[in-house]
Amino acid sequence: QWLDFFDETSGRLRRVDNQADAIAAYVAGLDPSRDFVVMEATGVHDRLLRHALAKAGVPFSRHNPAHTHHY
């Protein structure tokens, strides 16, 4: 139903609806030359986010949740 984002620089947590328009609005606030998104691979649940990031040219990396859990 939603995606949780944590900004390491500001220490801010943000929850965004897992809907194309809400994700697009969030991604529009990112700077492709400065921001890098790391996400857990959640199957179909991260599909909209992956597409929005790719379309905006924002670099990202997708990781196995078992590995990120230990981080």
N, C-alpha and C positions, 0 to 999 in steps of 0.2 A: 504494500500500500504506500510505502514511503521509502526514501533513501536518507540515510544520515551522513552528513558531511562534517569533517573536523578540519579546521584550518589551523595547521601547526604554528603558523606565524602569529596569529591573533589569539589562539587558544579558544576560538569560538566553535561551538557545535551548532549545526543547522540541520533541520529536518525539512525535506522537500517531498511533496507528493510525487509518486512514481507515475507521472503523467507527462506526456510530451511537452505541453505548454509550460508546465512548472519547471521541468528539467531545462528546457530551452532558455527560460528566464534566468535560471541559476548559471548556466554555462555562459550566457551573454556577459556576465559579470567577471568572467575569468580572462586572464591575459595570456594568450598562447606563448608569448616570449618570456613569461615569468612563472606561470603556474604549471604544475605537473600533478596529475590526479593518480592516486594509487587506490585500487579497489579490490574487493574480494570478488572472485568469480562466483556468481550466484545463478548461473544458467540463464534462463529467460528473464530473470528479474533485473538484470543490469543491461539488457539489450538497448532500451531507449537511451540510457546514459551513454553507452558506447557510441551509438550513432550520433548523438548530439555533440559529443566531444570530437569525434572524427570530422564531422561537418564544420565545426568551428576551428579546427586545426589545433586543438588543445591536446598536448601529449598526455598519454596515460599508460598505465601498466596494470594488468589484471593478474591477480594471484590466487592460488589455492587457499580457501579459508582455513584449512588446517595449519598452513604455514603462517598466515597472518595472525592467527590466534596466539601463537607463541611469541610474536613480536610485541 
